[in-house]
């Protein structure tokens, strides 16, 4: 123990007196403290005192490799210097985390700014403080490199992204964010702790997540008091295939926690089911509610798309609800931005639709009844 204290003292003195940058990879310690994660499986953060590491263990589905980044708030040879002063993110799901942590002013670029719904961030866009970077499939690297962000937060489908490779070669670190790969809504929301580490706001991130978790679990408990469990149909046709949530998906988990009878609840898997119209009609013709019918903005639009949709009781009784009509000023769907960060609000929306008596004074954030 005494020898360990002497070793730590020597390291501290070296950092104080050395005029050159110290490579922290050469002085790694073995007594790091991991940031506590209750649900998320795709990343971990370890604090070693002089520096931190972020390890992305599941950046995309069935990933065969992981990524580790070193963070430090001193001038050591870390991958990233914290707290972040200038950031580029590539998914609207990253925007709420920045706002919840109060660091949205560090956002300087985004690919496809019209998809951003948040009024706070849109105000910064209108002031010219957030630059348009094109599209995710082809980010304007010339503009991005000119902005000189401290880090780019990306996401990958399979790890092949020539744009990210070019950005990294230019000396700008790219961190893959895998929140969308997580198997539960609360796991996705817990990725706010990923951003907390980048801004040295771990305590704030933990407090924010605990509040979201508490609200979610309280709503789940409230749903158990419902006197009935209405049957629910989801999704719609794309060409000749009806896509709807698999029973093991986060979307199906919302419905279970809302205490409703999702008709495909017993299926397994984390993605979508692909079924024929006949199969869906046979099972869900008498479903009381129809949620998330693709991007149709109205009942008339659903009818025009396919007359067979009118055979469902939920359509006939005008019990069809969608989140696609709640958008920002430039058309971005709010659910796709805020829903990941605030699963407690999503769950409350569903409870309000399915058990309105339980939340009489609540007004949904995302879902609206189609006219």
Secondary structure, 3 states (H helix, E strand, C coil): CHHHHHHHHHHHHHHHHCCCCCCHHHHCCCCCEECCCCCCCCEEEEECCCCEEEEECCCCCCCCCCEEEEEECCCCCCCEECCCCCEEECCHHHHHHHHHCCCHHHEEEECCHHHCCCHHHHHHHHCCCCEECEECCEECHHHHHHHCCCEEEECCCCCCCHHHHHHHHCCCEEEECCHHHCCCHHHHHCCHHHHHHHCCCHHHHHHHHHHHHHHHHHHHHHHCCCCCCCEEEECEEECCEEEEECCCCHHHHHHHHCCCEECCCCCCCCCEEEECHHHHHHHHCCCCEEECCCCCCCHHHHHHHCHHHHHCHHHHCCCEEECCCCECCCCCEHHHHHCCCCHHHHHHHHHHHHCHHHCCCCCCCCCEECC
